[in-house]
Amino acid sequence: MTQLRIGQAADLLGVSADTVRRLVDRGEVLGERSDGGQRYVDGADLARYLVDHAGAPEPAPAVARSARNRFTGLVTKVAVEGLVAQVELQAGPHRVVSLLTAEAVADLGLEPGMVATASVKATSVVVEVPTQP
């Protein structure tokens, strides 16, 4: 089981540490305390929570935006079939899906609840800005 510190979970959700504590206290995300009192959340359960709440509306768009090519989030699904694997990552409101070799999944030890970063390399990048009234 992957355990994440409250601060790590907050960064992945894009909220404050207090918000994550409240999610744990309300039972929306599984959490526990270490013997020293440090609070942790269960990575796989946080991944479930992210997927369940990914459809939530995003804040109003910025005046201008250009997405970065790195998305850090939680692995939510790993499906291995023969030599090929599909890995899903929830990075805030973004779901990133990658097809890679089963060997790469094994080498990286990918499993739901882990923190991972998807790097996107493309020959075409779309940049959007809102229309001017």
C-alpha positions as CSV (number, residue, x, y, z in Angstrom):
1,M,0.0,0.0,0.0
2,T,1.4,3.4,-1.0
3,Q,1.0,6.0,1.8
4,L,1.2,9.7,1.1
5,R,1.8,12.5,3.5
6,I,-1.1,15.0,3.9
7,G,0.9,17.7,2.2
8,Q,1.7,15.4,-0.8
9,A,-2.0,14.6,-1.1
10,A,-2.9,18.3,-0.9
11,D,-0.5,19.1,-3.7
12,L,-1.9,16.4,-5.9
13,L,-5.5,17.5,-5.3
14,G,-4.6,21.2,-5.6
15,V,-6.1,22.0,-2.2
16,S,-4.7,22.9,1.3
17,A,-3.5,20.3,3.8
18,D,-6.5,21.3,6.0
19,T,-8.9,20.3,3.2
20,V,-7.2,16.8,3.0
21,R,-7.4,16.4,6.8
22,R,-11.2,17.2,6.6
23,L,-11.6,14.7,3.7
24,V,-10.0,12.0,6.0
25,D,-12.0,13.1,9.0
26,R,-15.2,12.8,7.0
27,G,-14.2,9.4,5.7
28,E,-14.1,10.5,2.1
29,V,-10.4,9.4,1.9
30,L,-8.8,6.6,4.0
31,G,-6.1,7.9,6.3
32,E,-4.2,6.9,9.4
33,R,-1.6,8.1,11.8
34,S,1.9,6.8,12.3
35,D,3.2,5.9,15.7
36,G,4.8,9.4,15.8
37,G,1.5,11.1,15.0
38,Q,2.2,11.9,11.3
39,R,-1.0,11.7,9.3
40,Y,-1.0,9.7,6.0
41,V,-3.6,8.9,3.3
42,D,-3.9,5.7,1.4
43,G,-2.6,6.3,-2.2
44,A,-5.0,3.9,-3.9
45,D,-8.0,5.4,-2.1
46,L,-6.8,8.9,-3.0
47,A,-6.6,7.8,-6.6
48,R,-10.2,6.5,-6.3
49,Y,-11.3,9.9,-4.9
50,L,-9.5,11.7,-7.7
51,V,-11.3,9.6,-10.4
52,D,-14.7,10.0,-8.7
53,H,-14.3,13.8,-8.5
54,A,-12.5,14.4,-11.8
55,G,-15.7,15.6,-13.5
56,A,-16.0,18.5,-11.1
57,P,-16.1,21.8,-13.0
58,E,-12.7,23.5,-13.4
59,P,-12.3,27.1,-12.2
60,A,-12.9,29.8,-14.8
61,P,-10.2,29.7,-17.5
62,A,-7.3,32.0,-17.2
63,V,-6.9,34.9,-19.7
64,A,-4.2,32.9,-21.5
65,R,-3.1,29.3,-21.0
66,S,-0.4,27.0,-22.4
67,A,-0.4,23.5,-20.8
68,R,3.0,22.2,-19.6
69,N,4.2,18.9,-20.9
70,R,4.5,17.3,-17.5
71,F,1.6,16.0,-15.5
72,T,2.2,14.8,-12.0
73,G,-0.6,12.9,-10.4
74,L,-1.7,9.5,-9.1
75,V,-1.7,6.3,-11.0
76,T,-5.4,5.2,-11.0
77,K,-5.3,2.1,-13.2
78,V,-2.7,-0.4,-14.5
79,A,-3.8,-2.9,-17.1
80,V,-1.2,-5.4,-18.4
81,E,-2.1,-7.7,-21.3
82,G,0.8,-9.7,-22.7
83,L,3.6,-7.4,-23.8
84,V,1.5,-4.2,-23.6
85,A,0.2,-2.2,-20.7
86,Q,-2.1,0.7,-20.3
87,V,-1.5,3.1,-17.4
88,E,-4.0,5.8,-16.3
89,L,-2.9,8.8,-14.3
90,Q,-5.1,11.4,-12.7
91,A,-3.4,14.8,-12.5
92,G,-5.8,17.2,-11.0
93,P,-8.8,17.4,-13.4
94,H,-6.7,15.8,-16.2
95,R,-6.8,12.0,-17.0
96,V,-3.7,11.0,-18.9
97,V,-3.5,7.5,-20.5
98,S,-0.2,6.0,-21.6
99,L,0.4,2.8,-23.6
100,L,3.7,1.3,-22.8
101,T,5.4,-2.1,-22.5
102,A,4.6,-4.5,-19.7
103,E,8.3,-4.6,-19.0
104,A,8.3,-0.8,-18.3
105,V,5.4,-1.2,-15.9
106,A,7.2,-3.9,-14.0
107,D,10.5,-2.0,-14.0
108,L,8.8,1.1,-12.6
109,G,6.7,-0.9,-10.2
110,L,3.6,1.0,-11.3
111,E,0.5,0.4,-9.2
112,P,-2.7,2.4,-8.4
113,G,-2.1,5.0,-5.7
114,M,1.5,5.7,-6.7
115,V,2.7,9.2,-7.5
116,A,4.0,9.4,-11.1
117,T,4.7,12.0,-13.7
118,A,3.5,11.7,-17.3
119,S,5.8,13.6,-19.8
120,V,4.1,14.4,-23.1
121,K,6.1,14.9,-26.3
122,A,4.2,15.9,-29.4
123,T,4.9,17.4,-32.8
124,S,1.7,19.5,-32.5
125,V,0.7,21.6,-29.5
126,V,-2.5,23.5,-29.3
127,V,-2.6,26.9,-27.4
128,E,-5.9,28.5,-26.6
129,V,-6.9,31.9,-25.4
130,P,-10.5,33.2,-24.9
131,T,-12.1,35.2,-27.7
132,Q,-12.0,39.0,-27.4
133,P,-15.4,40.6,-27.1
